[in-house]
Amino acid sequence: MEMSAEAFDDLVSDELDLLPEEMIAGLDNIIFVVEDYSEDGSTDLLGLYDGLALTERDRYGMGDLPDRIIVYRMAHLLACETEDELRDEVHTTLVHEIAHFYGIDDARLHELGWA
């Protein structure tokens, strides 16, 4: 599947807007970033939470750099054949990475049916 970087950014933004308020209300000092590839250049990783989960923080506040949720454009485009599939996969990636922000691990995500 092909999609320009700008169109993909818009799609990610649209999917963020569709997430339930209770999921995003607790997000603090976090930014969402779209990159073409992960650091190692692979296309296996769809997204990454880069930060310290809420469950692991003892003190956090002023002066701390924001945590990041990174969505990898090319991995998504290679994994999907249609825009509907792409939207679903981006949505799943966002939920998955936001869950990591809250300290929910992959095993629990699978139990909840979110991964």
C-alpha positions as CSV (number, residue, x, y, z in Angstrom):
1,M,0.0,0.0,0.0
2,E,1.2,3.5,-0.7
3,M,0.4,6.7,1.2
4,S,2.2,10.0,1.5
5,A,3.8,11.0,4.8
6,E,1.3,13.9,5.1
7,A,-1.7,11.6,4.5
8,F,-0.4,9.1,7.0
9,D,0.1,11.8,9.6
10,D,-3.5,12.9,9.0
11,L,-4.7,9.3,9.4
12,V,-2.9,8.9,12.7
13,S,-4.3,12.1,13.9
14,D,-7.8,11.0,12.9
15,E,-7.4,7.8,14.8
16,L,-6.2,9.6,17.9
17,D,-9.3,11.7,17.8
18,L,-11.4,8.6,17.8
19,L,-9.9,7.1,20.9
20,P,-12.2,7.1,24.0
21,E,-11.7,10.1,26.3
22,E,-11.1,7.8,29.3
23,M,-8.1,6.3,27.4
24,I,-6.4,9.6,26.6
25,A,-7.5,11.7,29.6
26,G,-4.6,10.4,31.7
27,L,-1.9,11.0,29.2
28,D,0.5,13.6,30.6
29,N,3.8,14.9,29.1
30,I,3.6,12.6,26.0
31,I,3.9,13.3,22.3
32,F,2.9,11.2,19.3
33,V,5.4,11.0,16.5
34,V,5.3,9.4,13.1
35,E,8.6,8.1,11.7
36,D,9.1,6.1,8.5
37,Y,11.3,3.4,10.0
38,S,12.4,2.2,13.5
39,E,16.0,2.9,14.5
40,D,17.3,-0.3,13.1
41,G,15.5,0.2,9.8
42,S,13.3,-2.9,10.2
43,T,9.7,-3.0,9.2
44,D,8.7,-5.5,11.9
45,L,7.8,-3.0,14.5
46,L,4.6,-1.0,14.1
47,G,5.0,1.3,17.1
48,L,7.0,2.0,20.2
49,Y,6.4,3.6,23.6
50,D,9.5,5.4,24.5
51,G,9.2,6.5,28.2
52,L,8.7,5.4,31.7
53,A,5.3,3.8,32.4
54,L,3.1,5.3,35.1
55,T,3.5,2.2,37.2
56,E,7.3,2.7,37.3
57,R,7.4,6.4,38.2
58,D,8.1,7.7,41.6
59,R,8.6,11.3,40.8
60,Y,7.9,13.0,37.4
61,G,7.2,16.5,36.5
62,M,8.6,19.8,35.5
63,G,11.7,19.6,33.3
64,D,11.3,16.0,32.3
65,L,11.4,15.4,28.5
66,P,8.1,14.1,27.2
67,D,7.5,10.4,26.7
68,R,6.9,9.5,23.0
69,I,4.6,7.1,21.2
70,I,6.1,6.4,17.8
71,V,4.1,5.1,14.9
72,Y,6.2,3.6,12.1
73,R,4.7,4.5,8.7
74,M,6.4,2.1,6.4
75,A,5.8,-1.0,8.6
76,H,2.1,-0.1,8.6
77,L,2.0,0.4,4.9
78,L,3.7,-2.9,4.2
79,A,1.4,-4.7,6.6
80,C,-1.9,-3.4,5.1
81,E,-3.6,-3.7,1.7
82,T,-6.4,-1.3,2.1
83,E,-7.0,2.0,3.9
84,D,-9.6,0.3,6.2
85,E,-7.0,-2.2,7.2
86,L,-4.5,0.6,7.7
87,R,-6.9,2.5,10.0
88,D,-7.6,-0.6,12.0
89,E,-3.9,-1.4,12.4
90,V,-3.0,2.2,13.4
91,H,-5.8,2.2,15.9
92,T,-4.6,-1.1,17.4
93,T,-1.0,0.3,17.5
94,L,-2.1,3.5,19.3
95,V,-4.1,1.5,21.9
96,H,-1.2,-0.9,22.4
97,E,1.4,1.9,22.9
98,I,-0.9,3.9,25.2
99,A,-1.5,0.8,27.3
100,H,2.3,0.6,27.8
101,F,2.2,4.2,29.0
102,Y,-0.2,3.1,31.7
103,G,2.0,0.1,32.6
104,I,-0.1,-2.6,30.9
105,D,2.2,-5.3,29.5
106,D,1.7,-7.4,26.4
107,A,0.4,-10.4,28.3
108,R,-2.3,-8.3,29.9
109,L,-3.1,-6.7,26.5
110,H,-3.7,-10.1,25.1
111,E,-5.9,-11.0,28.0
112,L,-8.0,-7.9,27.4
113,G,-8.2,-8.6,23.7
114,W,-6.3,-5.3,22.8
115,A,-3.3,-7.0,21.1
